[in-house]
Structure formats: structure tokens, C-alpha cells
Amino acid sequence: MRKNDSASKFLFVMIFAAIFLMSQAVLAVEIMPVKDIKPGMKGYGYTVYQGVMPEKFKFEVLGVDYFYNTAVDSPVVLVKLTSGPKDFPPEKTGVVAGMSGSPMYINGKLVGALAYGFGKLPKDPIAGIQPAENMLDPHNKTNKVGGANRNIPLVLSMPNDMVDLFTKVDRFKNDPYFKDNFVIKAAAHARSTTEEADADLKMQPGSSLNVYIAKGDITMSANGTVTMVEGDKIYAFGHPFFGFGEVEMPFHQAAVITTLSDYADSYKMAGGDVGTVAGTITDDYYSAINGTIGKTPRMLALGLRLEGPDGVRTVKVDVAKLPALTAKVVGAVAINSINRGYLEVACLPANTAQEMTIKTKINFYESPPITMTGSYGFKFHGTPYGEDLIGVTISDDLIWAITEYINEFGPIILEMERRGVLNKISGISIEVVFAKVPEKNPVSPNENVEIKEIALK
């Protein structure tokens, strides 16, 4: 019996030690509770202003507050930024869009993430910190901070004609939180700045982060900052992206071209992906987003093929599967691609009667595909800026035709979302063929014409 008792005690000690080590691994960084934070305390944070390496800035605590519509356990730590890098002092930049998630420390302990800004044209760089305690418990829905004026804007990179789609999603129109707080800085900077992958570049607190809604020939992404890296787990933003809960969105470590100072909204000019650190955002809650490094997301593969008298153009984009948003993203990509691609493959003379035939195929992982085909007539009226200018509205008739297509196609995807079928879709292919509508041949001189009926008045 003694031998068995000794073995049991040894096993108990080993299990206890394993649990202790696991808990230490989860909280490798020491957290400073909000109850220990006092006005006048000084601290520092990290964020990327230019390039890829985080730089230090400093702050002073003004106090802890609880804003309207805020749950009792969701305080916001108010701070004033006091100094920063030589080229980007806070008195010049203010609180910068893209700083969301910047880790904030006092005495080496993590307070939380820079997350909130105040005022439209503030004279002082005052910001709010999302407590780390909230970020580590994102599933606690009482952490919904609805009155901290607004989230620090995320820097959104996408074609300009696609930005408005977010304002048309019911969630953002009807949810009071997002109505007040879903603020983005639309900075459609090219992704051509992607640097060569550097295997030695590590993701760390303060690193810049690109989170993708769509990735490929057309990019839709938001740029923010990493707060914590614990093993293969990351925490970022300090506020939601969309607040959809469990999601799958790809992320990648990013570069910043530079930080632009602006009276209304200073923002980071987000660059391309850098290094080799990538993964999947799996949680999108009110206090943070978090994800796993090395995890591959399940995306919807969207392929478009545009064919016309002047050639063929293909577009390939992977779209994140997001509630109430996927259909609108697919529609926006289709509109953008058809609008731009038309000028490359079928720019016929003005006032030419044309036809656009669209064949859509929705592929499933385990079920037969669904196919839809439709034809839409229109005329190309040219543009006031020249027929070869890409990206302008080329024809009201063409836009009407594309809109008609989206109005037929979009509800099908929305219904699949409602029924929980969206995750079963592996991809969507859209084939668009532009053709000139044949004109009736005129009657030639001396040609015999049979007249079957004449109406006399």
C-alpha cells in the first residue's frame, strides 16, 4: 500500500506542476490589474511608426473611468501620450490610426492595449487603454465598451470604390456599439511594398499586423498592432474588428511605409506583408481579436474570368467567411472586377449595344454545385475622363446590369449564411462574357424584299 501511496503522491505532484507550468506559459507577461493603477503613474508603449520594428513612446495615467453604456467591469484607463520617436512625437501625430493594440506597460507590467481615441480634432493626445484583463477573457460579453467615444480607427486598405460596403451591413447600422465605434481610416495604399520574407523577423508586442477580409488580386485588409504574443497565440487591436465572435481571417506581420500626421486623423500608411509569421484570427470580440500563428484559415475561393472582343482577364481572390458580410464582399469584388476588367477586354465604341452574360457556379465540399446563368443588355457611353481610365464609373447601364446580377446572386449567399451552409461552400466561380449585340442587316439596293403585311392609315 505504501508503494501505491508514494506513486499516487508522485503523480499528483507531477500533475500539479504541469498545471502550474501551463498557467505560467499562458501568462508569461505579468499583468497589472486596473485596481492598482493610479493617476500620475508613468509608463511606455510600443508601436511601429515606420518600417517593421516597434518603437517606444511614453504616457502618463490621467485616471480610470467608466463610460456610458459600459459594463461595470469594463473600465477604460485614460492616458496622455507624452513623448515618442523624434520624427513622430505625439504632440505632432496625436493618437494614430493603426495604433490599436499597442501594448502599454507600467513598471514592466502589461496594463493593456491602446484602443480608444477622443474628440474629432483633439488638441491633446489623450487615449484610452483596454485592460489586459478584458483581452484575456474576450468571451465575457460584459466587456462591451460602448461609450469610450470611439475605437482608434483601423487602417483599411482596399480599392476606394469598395469602402462603402461596410456602411450597408445591417449589423453596423443597427448595433449601437458599431454605430458609434466602427471607425475606419480608408487609406487605399498599394500592397506593392511587400518586402522579401525574412525568416529571422519575429512577431512581438508592438508589431504591425494586417488582417485580411479578402486576399489575392484584390486585397481588403485592416492594419493594427499586436498586444501580446504567448507561444503561438496572439492578441491584438484592443477592440473588435467586426465583433463577429468565432471567425477565420488570415493575418500576416506587416510593414508601415510611414506615419502621416493629420489634424483630423493621423494614420499609418500600411505597407505589405513582411517576414514569415502568419496565421488565423479565430476570435473577434469586443475587447480584442486573437488568433493562432501557423494556422491556415478556411477561405472561400472566388475566381472571375472576363472575356470580350479584346481579350481575357482573370481575377482570383480568397474571401473570409464572415456572417452577413461574405455576400457583400463577393459582390463588391465582382463589381470592381467587372467594372475595371470591361475596359481591358471589351471597350467598344460609345453607344454600342452590348450584352453581358454571367455564369455563376457555387461549389460545395460535399454536394453538387449550383449553377446560375443570366444575360444583361447595356450600352457603353464612355467616360468624361477618357475611355482608357481604369476605375471610374464607365457606364450607368453597365453598373445597372452588374447591380441586377448582384441583386439576384447576393440573396442566395445570404440565405446560405442564414441556414449555416456558408462553411460548406468551397468556392465560387464567375464567368463573364461581353459581346456586341448583332445589328440587323440593312436592305441592299436592288434586293427583293417580301412584304407580308402593310398597314395603311
C-alpha positions in Angstrom: 0.0 0.0 0.0 2.8 2.4 0.9 4.3 1.8 -2.6 1.0 2.7 -4.2 0.6 5.7 -2.0 4.0 7.0 -3.0 3.2 6.6 -6.7 -0.1 8.4 -6.2 1.6 11.3 -4.4 4.2 11.5 -7.2 1.6 11.5 -9.9 -0.4 14.3 -8.0 2.8 16.4 -7.7 3.6 16.0 -11.4 0.0 16.9 -12.5 0.1 20.0 -10.2 3.5 21.0 -11.6 2.2 20.6 -15.2 -0.9 22.7 -14.5 1.3 25.4 -12.8 3.7 25.5 -15.8 0.8 25.7 -18.2 -0.7 28.6 -16.4 2.7 30.4 -16.4 3.0 29.8 -20.1 -0.4 31.4 -20.8 0.6 34.4 -18.7 4.3 34.8 -19.5 3.9 38.5 -19.2 2.9 39.9 -15.8 -0.4 41.8 -15.9 -1.1 45.0 -13.9 -4.7 44.9 -12.6 -6.8 48.1 -13.1 -7.2 48.3 -9.3 -3.5 49.0 -8.9 -3.4 51.9 -11.5 -3.3 55.4 -10.1 -3.3 58.9 -11.7 0.2 60.2 -12.3 1.7 56.8 -13.0 4.1 56.9 -15.9 4.5 54.1 -18.5 5.5 53.3 -22.0 4.2 51.5 -25.1 5.4 50.1 -28.4 4.2 50.5 -31.9 5.6 50.6 -35.5 5.7 54.1 -36.9 7.9 53.2 -39.9 9.4 50.0 -41.2 8.9 46.8 -39.2 10.4 47.4 -35.7 8.3 48.6 -32.8 9.5 51.9 -31.3 8.8 53.2 -27.7 6.5 56.1 -26.8 5.7 57.2 -23.3 2.5 58.1 -21.4 1.1 59.3 -18.1 -2.0 58.0 -16.4 -4.9 60.5 -16.0 -7.3 58.2 -14.3 -9.7 55.2 -14.7 -13.2 55.9 -16.0 -16.4 54.1 -16.8 -18.2 55.5 -19.9 -21.9 55.5 -20.7 -23.2 52.1 -21.9 -20.2 50.5 -20.3 -20.5 47.4 -18.1 -19.4 47.8 -14.6 -16.4 45.5 -15.0 -15.2 47.3 -18.2 -13.1 50.3 -17.1 -11.0 52.3 -19.5 -7.6 53.7 -18.4 -7.2 57.3 -19.6 -3.7 58.3 -20.5 -1.9 61.2 -22.2 0.9 60.4 -24.6 3.9 62.5 -23.5 6.7 61.6 -25.9 7.7 59.4 -28.8 10.2 58.9 -31.6 12.0 62.0 -32.8 10.2 62.0 -36.2 6.8 61.1 -34.7 6.2 63.0 -31.4 2.6 62.7 -30.0 2.2 66.5 -30.0 2.5 66.3 -33.8 0.8 63.0 -34.6 -1.7 62.7 -31.8 -3.3 59.3 -31.4 -2.6 57.5 -34.7 -5.0 55.2 -36.6 -3.3 51.8 -36.7 -2.0 52.1 -33.1 -5.0 50.0 -32.0 -3.5 47.2 -29.9 -0.2 48.9 -29.0 0.9 47.3 -25.7 1.1 49.7 -22.7 3.3 48.9 -19.7 3.9 50.4 -16.3 6.9 49.2 -14.3 7.3 46.3 -16.8 3.8 45.0 -16.3 1.2 45.0 -19.1 -1.7 47.3 -18.5 -3.4 46.6 -21.7 -3.8 47.8 -25.3 -4.1 51.4 -26.6 -7.6 51.2 -28.0 -9.7 54.4 -27.8 -9.4 57.9 -29.0 -11.3 61.1 -28.0 -12.6 64.0 -30.0 -12.6 64.8 -33.7 -9.9 67.5 -33.6 -8.2 67.0 -30.2 -5.5 69.4 -29.0 -4.1 66.9 -26.6 -3.0 63.2 -27.4 -5.4 61.6 -24.9 -6.3 58.0 -25.4 -7.9 55.0 -23.6 -6.4 51.6 -22.7 -8.3 48.4 -23.0 -7.3 46.5 -19.8 -5.3 43.3 -20.4 -7.7 41.5 -18.0 -10.5 42.1 -20.6 -8.4 41.0 -23.5 -7.5 37.7 -21.8 -11.2 37.0 -21.4 -12.7 38.0 -24.7 -15.8 35.7 -24.4 -17.0 37.8 -21.4 -19.6 39.8 -23.3 -19.9 42.4 -20.4 -16.6 43.7 -21.7 -18.5 45.7 -24.4 -17.3 49.2 -24.0 -19.9 51.3 -25.9 -19.2 54.8 -24.9 -15.5 55.4 -25.0 -16.2 57.9 -27.8 -14.8 55.6 -30.4 -12.2 53.0 -31.2 -8.9 54.2 -32.6 -9.5 53.7 -36.3 -8.1 50.7 -38.1 -6.3 51.5 -41.3 -8.3 49.9 -44.1 -6.6 49.1 -47.4 -8.8 48.3 -50.4 -10.0 49.8 -53.7 -11.8 53.1 -52.9 -14.9 52.0 -54.6 -15.3 49.1 -52.2 -15.1 51.0 -48.9 -18.8 51.9 -48.7 -19.9 48.3 -48.4 -19.3 48.3 -44.7 -21.9 51.1 -44.1 -24.5 48.9 -45.8 -24.3 45.9 -43.5 -27.3 45.8 -41.1 -25.1 44.9 -38.1 -23.2 48.2 -38.4 -26.3 50.2 -39.0 -28.4 48.7 -36.1 -25.9 47.8 -33.4 -25.4 51.0 -31.2 -21.8 49.9 -30.4 -20.8 49.8 -34.0 -22.8 52.8 -34.9 -20.6 54.8 -32.6 -17.4 52.9 -32.7 -16.9 51.2 -36.1 -14.5 53.9 -37.3 -12.0 53.1 -40.1 -9.5 55.2 -41.9 -9.8 54.3 -45.6 -6.2 54.5 -46.9 -6.1 52.7 -50.2 -2.3 52.3 -50.4 -0.9 49.7 -52.8 0.4 46.4 -51.5 3.3 46.5 -53.9 5.6 47.5 -51.0 5.8 43.9 -49.7 9.4 43.2 -48.6 11.2 39.9 -49.0 10.4 37.3 -46.4 12.8 37.4 -43.5 12.8 34.2 -41.5 14.6 36.0 -38.7 11.8 38.6 -38.3 9.7 37.7 -35.3 6.3 38.9 -34.3 6.4 40.7 -31.0 4.3 43.0 -28.9 4.1 46.3 -30.9 4.5 44.6 -34.3 2.3 45.8 -37.1 -0.5 43.4 -38.2 -2.5 43.0 -41.4 -5.8 41.2 -41.0 -7.5 40.2 -44.3 -11.1 40.1 -45.4 -10.0 39.3 -48.9 -6.6 38.4 -50.3 -5.4 37.9 -53.8 -5.7 40.0 -56.9 -7.9 42.3 -54.9 -7.0 43.0 -51.3 -9.2 44.1 -48.4 -7.4 44.3 -45.1 -7.2 46.3 -41.9 -3.9 47.2 -40.2 -3.5 47.4 -36.4 -1.0 46.4 -33.7 -0.1 43.2 -31.8 -0.5 43.5 -28.0 0.7 40.1 -26.7 2.4 37.1 -28.2 2.2 34.0 -26.0 3.7 30.9 -27.8 1.6 30.6 -31.0 -1.2 32.8 -29.6 -1.5 36.5 -30.4 -3.8 39.2 -29.0 -4.3 42.4 -30.9 -6.3 45.7 -31.5 -7.8 46.0 -28.0 -11.2 46.4 -29.6 -13.1 44.3 -32.2 -12.7 44.2 -35.9 -16.3 43.3 -36.6 -17.3 41.7 -33.3 -18.4 38.5 -35.1 -17.2 36.2 -32.4 -15.6 33.0 -33.7 -14.1 33.7 -37.2 -11.4 32.6 -39.6 -9.5 35.6 -41.1 -5.9 35.3 -42.2 -3.3 37.6 -40.7 0.3 38.4 -41.5 3.0 40.5 -39.9 3.2 43.9 -41.8 5.4 46.8 -42.6 4.5 50.5 -42.2 5.6 52.8 -45.0 5.4 55.9 -42.7 3.1 57.6 -40.3 1.2 60.6 -41.7 0.3 63.4 -39.3 -3.2 64.9 -39.9 -5.3 67.4 -38.0 -8.3 65.2 -38.1 -6.9 61.6 -38.2 -3.2 60.8 -38.3 -2.7 57.3 -39.7 -0.1 54.7 -40.5 0.4 54.2 -44.3 0.3 50.5 -44.0 2.6 48.5 -46.3 2.7 44.9 -47.4 3.3 41.7 -45.6 6.8 41.1 -44.2 8.6 38.1 -42.7 7.1 34.6 -42.5 4.8 35.0 -39.4 1.2 34.4 -40.5 -1.8 32.6 -39.1 -5.5 32.9 -38.5 -7.6 35.2 -36.4 -10.1 32.9 -34.6 -11.8 35.3 -32.1 -13.2 38.7 -32.8 -14.8 40.1 -29.6 -15.4 43.5 -28.1 -12.2 43.6 -26.1 -9.7 42.2 -28.6 -9.1 40.0 -31.6 -6.9 36.9 -31.1 -5.5 34.2 -33.2 -3.1 31.4 -33.8 0.3 31.6 -35.6 0.7 28.9 -38.2 -3.0 28.1 -38.5 -4.4 28.1 -42.1 -7.9 29.6 -42.4 -10.7 28.1 -44.5 -11.4 30.7 -47.1 -13.9 30.9 -49.9 -12.1 30.7 -53.2 -13.5 33.3 -55.6 -12.5 33.2 -59.3 -13.6 35.5 -62.1 -13.0 35.2 -65.8 -13.8 38.1 -68.0 -13.9 37.6 -71.8 -14.6 40.1 -74.5 -13.5 41.1 -78.1 -10.2 42.5 -76.7 -9.1 39.5 -74.7 -9.4 37.6 -71.4 -8.8 38.8 -67.8 -8.8 36.6 -64.7 -9.2 37.6 -61.1 -8.5 35.2 -58.1 -9.4 36.3 -54.5 -9.7 34.3 -51.3 -12.6 35.7 -49.2 -13.0 35.2 -45.4 -16.3 33.6 -44.4 -17.9 36.2 -42.2 -21.6 36.4 -41.1 -23.6 39.0 -43.1 -20.5 40.2 -44.9 -19.3 37.5 -47.2 -22.1 38.1 -49.8 -21.4 41.8 -49.8 -17.6 41.2 -50.2 -18.1 38.8 -53.1 -20.5 41.3 -54.7 -18.0 44.2 -54.2 -15.2 42.1 -55.7 -17.4 41.2 -58.7 -18.5 44.8 -59.3 -14.9 46.1 -59.0 -13.5 43.3 -61.3 -16.2 43.6 -63.9 -16.1 47.4 -63.9 -12.3 47.5 -64.3 -12.0 44.4 -66.5 -14.5 45.7 -69.0 -12.2 48.4 -70.1 -9.5 45.8 -70.8 -11.5 43.1 -72.6 -14.4 44.8 -74.3 -14.2 48.6 -74.5 -16.3 49.0 -77.7 -17.2 52.4 -79.3 -19.6 54.6 -77.4 -23.3 53.9 -77.7 -22.7 50.3 -78.9 -25.5 47.9 -77.9 -23.8 45.1 -75.8 -24.7 42.1 -73.8 -23.1 40.8 -70.7 -23.7 37.1 -70.0 -22.8 35.9 -66.5 -22.5 32.2 -65.4 -22.1 31.7 -61.7 -21.1 28.3 -60.2 -21.2 27.7 -56.4 -19.0 24.8 -55.4 -19.5 22.8 -52.2 -17.1 20.5 -50.4 -19.5 17.5 -50.4 -22.5 18.4 -52.5 -23.1 19.0 -56.2 -22.6 22.6 -57.4 -25.3 25.2 -58.1 -25.1 27.0 -61.4 -26.9 30.2 -62.4 -26.8 32.0 -65.8 -28.1 35.4 -66.8 -27.8 37.9 -69.6 -28.0 41.7 -69.3 -28.1 44.3 -72.0 -26.4 47.7 -71.8 -24.7 50.4 -73.8 -21.3 51.9 -73.1 -21.5 55.7 -73.1 -17.8 56.4 -72.5 -16.4 58.4 -69.6 -15.9 62.1 -69.1 -12.2 61.4 -68.4 -11.4 59.2 -71.3 -12.3 55.6 -72.2 -9.0 54.2 -71.0 -9.1 55.4 -67.5 -9.3 52.5 -65.1 -11.5 52.6 -62.1 -14.1 55.3 -63.0 -17.8 54.6 -63.5 -17.8 53.7 -67.1 -21.5 53.4 -67.8 -24.6 53.8 -65.8 -26.2 51.0 -67.9 -23.3 48.6 -67.1 -23.5 49.4 -63.4 -27.2 48.8 -63.6 -26.6 45.4 -65.3 -24.0 44.4 -62.6 -26.3 45.6 -59.8 -29.1 43.5 -61.2 -26.8 40.5 -61.2 -25.7 41.1 -57.6 -29.3 41.6 -56.5 -30.1 38.1 -57.8 -26.9 36.5 -56.6 -26.5 38.1 -53.2 -29.7 36.9 -51.5 -28.7 33.3 -52.3 -25.5 33.6 -50.4 -27.3 35.4 -47.5 -29.8 32.6 -47.3 -26.9 30.1 -47.2 -25.4 32.1 -44.3 -28.8 32.1 -42.5 -29.1 28.3 -42.9 -25.5 27.7 -41.8 -24.4 26.5 -45.2 -21.7 29.1 -45.9 -19.0 27.0 -44.4 -19.9 24.2 -46.7 -19.0 26.3 -49.8 -15.6 25.7 -51.1 -15.6 28.3 -53.8 -17.4 30.4 -56.3 -16.5 30.9 -60.0 -18.0 33.7 -62.1 -17.6 33.7 -65.9 -18.5 37.0 -67.6 -18.7 37.3 -71.4 -19.1 40.6 -73.1 -20.4 40.6 -76.7 -21.7 43.2 -79.2 -25.4 42.8 -79.9 -25.7 41.9 -83.6 -27.3 44.6 -85.7 -30.0 43.8 -88.3 -28.6 43.9 -91.8 -30.0 46.8 -93.8 -31.7 46.2 -97.2 -29.3 46.3 -100.1 -30.1 48.2 -103.4 -32.0 46.1 -105.9 -32.7 43.4 -103.3 -36.1 41.8 -103.5 -37.9 42.1 -100.2 -41.1 40.1 -99.4 -43.7 42.2 -97.7 -46.2 40.1 -95.8 -48.4 42.9 -94.4 -48.9 46.6 -94.9 -50.9 48.8 -92.6 -52.4 51.8 -94.2 -53.6 54.8 -92.4 
